[in-house]
Every structure is written in structure tokens, then in C-alpha cells.
Amino acid sequence: MHREEHTPLQRARAWAIHLFTATGVIPGLLAIEATFANDGRMALLWLGVALIIDGLDGPLARRYLVTTYTPRFDGAVLDLVIDYLTYTAIPALMIWQLNMVPEGWGLAAASFVMVTALYCFGNRDMKTKDNYFEGFPATWNLVVLCFFLLDSGQVTNLAVIVFLGVLTFTRLKFIHPFRVVRLRLLTIFMTATWGLSSTWLLITKTDAPLLESDPGAFAAWLFSSLYFVGFGIVRSFQQSTERG
């Protein structure tokens, strides 16, 4: 690209996008504060804000070629650092501090989450050529959300943590909600459905089971969640068949 195309506006816009990515640490810090205040609902809402920032910054960075206009600053590394904080470290802290696993297992469970996630974040083949995640993509923020909404038991939570941690090292496919081309519009719709229903259920949650207190929102949340799980399983099966 010719140097004259690197205008001050383009460079400023690229740095602004990096700054937008960096703001993801702020809801992360607020989620930590809420966790130590034993307010799981507020912690998850703040992690939701961080998730929205993470969902928007990548498309903006690709659209406005931030790598071209800020060649000495690696936005991908910045994104990974913040993702590790909000997708893994804070959820691990919540599992421990909010007693989501049996007594005496909090530190072990949180450590297991953080250590297995390191493999995910350090894996050069974390994404396939068709933009699926290979292995569980350390989205522990979503796992903790499920624990909170479903009021699942401590032993069940511990078993799920072990199971998903092991899946990190497998070749099972998990769909990226924006970058997988196949059925992209449907996936984006399901992402919006999941996000809105999750937020609504978090805000309105009571001690009653969700199926009783808010069956419509719960059905939307459950259906959209199963869509993502099912999509990954189908793609994993197809790829296994292709290899065979």
C-alpha cells in the first residue's frame, strides 16, 4: 500500500479501535468487584458487556485494516489478553468465590479452568480453516452463566468443568457465531436470541425454576444454546467422515 494512503484519520481510527478493545478490561474489573460482593448476577452482566465489546472489535479491526495502520501494535495479542481475563480468569474466580463446586474443591476447579484454558489460548490451531474452534474454546463465562441460571448442583458443576476442560484437547468443533460462513444469517439470529434471552433471564431471575418463572425466555435461551451445541457436533461428525 502506498504511504500516502496512510492518512492521520486512518491511523487515528485504527488506534481508536485498539482503545475500544482495551475497554473490555473495565467491565472485567467491575465483574471482579461484583464477585467479591457475592453478586453473581451483576458479575455476569458485566461479563456480558465485555462479551459485546469482544464481539464488535474484531469485525471493526478487519473492516478498517488496523494491522495495516498500526503495524507495531498487535491487536490480536491485546484481544487474547482481555479474553483470557473475561472468558477464563474471572469465571474461574466466580466458580471459587461463589461456591459453585463442592466445599474444598474451589481452588482446584478454578486452577483446572485456568490451566486448561492456557492450552486453548496458546494453540496455533485453535481455529480451523473454516473458522470453527477446535476443542472447547475456553468460554467459561458462558459455562458459569449456565450454572447461575440453572441453579445446577455443585457436584454437577464440578463434573461439567472436568468434562469441558478435557474437551479443550479434542478436535470437537465449536461454531464461531460471526465468522463461520455456513448458515451465517441464521447463526447471527440465534446469537441475538441467545444474548437477549440470557440478559432477560439474568435480570428477572428469582428463586423459582426458569421453566416456571419465565418459560418463554427460557425456551428461547435453551433452543438457541442447543443450536450452537448441535451445530458443532454435526460439523465434527462431518469432518470425521471426510477424514475417513
Secondary structure, 3 states (H helix, E strand, C coil): CCHHHCCHHHHHHHHHHHHHHHCCHHHHHHHHHHHHCCCHHHHHHHHHHHHHHHHHHHHHHHHCCHHHHCCCCCHHHHHHHHHHHHHHHHHHHHHHHCCCCCCCCHHHHHHHHHHHHHHHHHCCCCECCCCCEECCCCCHHHHHHHHHHHCCCHHHHHHHHHHHHHHCCCCCEECCCCCCCCCHHHHHHHHHHHHHHHHHHHHHCCCCCHHHHCHHHHHHHHHHHHHHHHHHHHHHHHHHHHHC
